[in-house]
């Protein structure tokens, strides 16, 4: 019988909960820019976690961080 890695299951459960929260909080164009920037930072954090096993996610994380910085500088919606 295969063994179950409890730490991996906990990490997966935590990631799943964090992803669900991120999707639930998806901002709209009427969301204030500072809140949208915070959301993009949360998205980047999740993508950085994924990048540990899928390196291509690092580029997506960097793009999310760039978008957050643009919003904080008053960039376009």
N, C-alpha and C positions, 0 to 999 in steps of 0.2 A: 504494500500500500504506500502511495507517495506521501511524503511528509509535507506539512503545510508550514510555510514561513510566516509566522505570526507578525513579524515586523513588516514584511512586505504587504501583508493584508491590511495592516493598520495604515501604512503609507498610502495604499491604494484607496482605502476608505476615506482618509483625510483628503487626498487629491480629488476624489470624486465629489466630496462635499464642497470643497473649495471651488471646483469647476461649476457645480450646480449653482452656488451662490453668485459666481461671476455672471453666469448666463441669466439668472433671475434679475440681476441688477443692471442689465445691459442699458446703457444710457441712450437717450434720444437727443435730437438736435436741440430740444428745449431744455435739456439738462445743462446747468451752469458749467462753463469750461473747466473750472477747478475740480468739480466732481467728475467730469469726463476724464480729466487728466489722471485723477486718482484711480479710476477704473482701468485705464490703459496701463498704469503701473501694476495693478493687481494681475492683469492679463500677462504682462511681461514676467512677473514672478512665477506664474504657473508654467509659462513656456520655458523658463529657465530650468524648472524642475524636470520638464519633459526632455530638455536638451541633454540631460545626463545619459539617456538611452537613445535619443534620436537627435543627433547633433544639428540637423537642419532646423530644428526648432529655435536654436540660438539666434538665427537671422530674424525670425518672427518676433522673438523677444526684443531684439534690438530695435526693430521697426516700431513696436509698441512703445518702447521707452522714448524713441524719437517723437512719436505722435504726442505723448504726454508732455514732453518739453515744448513742443510747438503750441499746444493748447495753453500752457502756462505763460508763454510769451505773447499770447493773444492771437495765435494763428487762426486761420480760417476754420470754420466748422468742418 
